[in-house]
Every structure is written in C-alpha cells, then in structure tokens.
Amino acid sequence: MNYPFRRTCREVAGLILAREDRALNFTERLSIRIHFLVCKACPNFAQEVQTMRRALDGWKNYRNNDEE
C-alpha cells in the first residue's frame, strides 16, 4: 500500500534542505509535520539547519558591515 504522506528520514532531510531553496507544496509540508510526530531525530536536524541559517545570515551581515 502506498502512503503519500509517509516519508523516510532521508526523504524528510531532503525536504528540510530543499525548503531552504524553494517553497514546499502542501503535501511536502504536511508529510514533514506527520513525520515529526513519530521521529525525534528529524526535528533536531531541522533545528540544526535553522541554526546554521541564522549563523550564516549573521556572518553575511557582519561581513557587509565590516566592508562599509
């Protein structure tokens, strides 16, 4: 039986990284939320990606302010 919202950790990690570059569709967003209900590792990975994003944004702002 094929479950459209059932994703593996590898697939969810790919979606987490993909949402950094593009907007996810409803099905992709919903499958991430459903997966987060049963998996403890993937929400941690999503948090780490968000932390890296903030750190890189801060570094970019620091570099831009330093050059002025």
C-alpha positions as CSV (number, residue, x, y, z in Angstrom):
1,M,0.0,0.0,0.0
2,N,1.4,3.4,-0.9
3,Y,1.0,6.2,1.7
4,P,1.7,9.6,0.1
5,F,2.5,11.3,3.4
6,R,4.7,8.6,4.8
7,R,8.4,9.6,4.3
8,T,11.7,8.1,5.4
9,C,14.1,10.2,7.5
10,R,16.3,10.5,4.4
11,E,13.4,11.9,2.3
12,V,12.4,14.3,5.1
13,A,16.0,15.5,5.5
14,G,16.0,16.2,1.7
15,L,12.8,18.2,2.1
16,I,14.2,20.2,5.1
17,L,17.2,21.1,2.9
18,A,15.0,21.8,-0.1
19,R,12.9,24.3,1.8
20,E,16.0,26.5,2.2
21,D,15.9,27.0,-1.6
22,R,12.3,26.8,-2.6
23,A,8.8,26.8,-1.2
24,L,7.4,23.4,-0.5
25,N,4.0,22.4,-1.6
26,F,1.2,21.4,0.8
27,T,1.8,17.7,0.6
28,E,5.5,18.1,1.3
29,R,4.9,20.4,4.3
30,L,2.2,18.0,5.7
31,S,4.5,14.9,5.3
32,I,7.2,16.7,7.2
33,R,4.8,17.5,10.1
34,I,3.5,14.0,10.2
35,H,7.0,12.6,10.2
36,F,8.0,14.9,13.1
37,L,5.2,13.3,15.2
38,V,6.9,9.9,15.1
39,C,10.6,10.8,14.7
40,K,12.8,12.5,17.3
41,A,15.9,12.9,15.1
42,C,14.4,14.9,12.2
43,P,13.1,17.8,14.2
44,N,16.6,18.1,15.7
45,F,18.1,18.1,12.2
46,A,15.6,20.8,11.2
47,Q,16.6,22.9,14.2
48,E,20.3,22.5,13.3
49,V,19.7,23.6,9.8
50,Q,17.8,26.7,11.1
51,T,20.7,27.4,13.5
52,M,23.2,27.2,10.6
53,R,21.0,29.5,8.5
54,R,20.9,32.2,11.3
55,A,24.7,31.9,11.8
56,L,25.4,32.3,8.1
57,D,23.0,35.3,7.9
58,G,24.8,36.8,10.9
59,W,28.1,36.2,9.2
60,K,26.9,37.8,6.0
61,N,25.7,40.9,7.9
62,Y,29.0,41.1,9.8
63,R,31.0,40.9,6.6
64,N,28.8,43.6,4.9
65,N,29.1,45.9,7.9
66,D,32.8,45.4,8.1
67,E,33.3,46.3,4.4
68,E,31.5,49.7,4.7
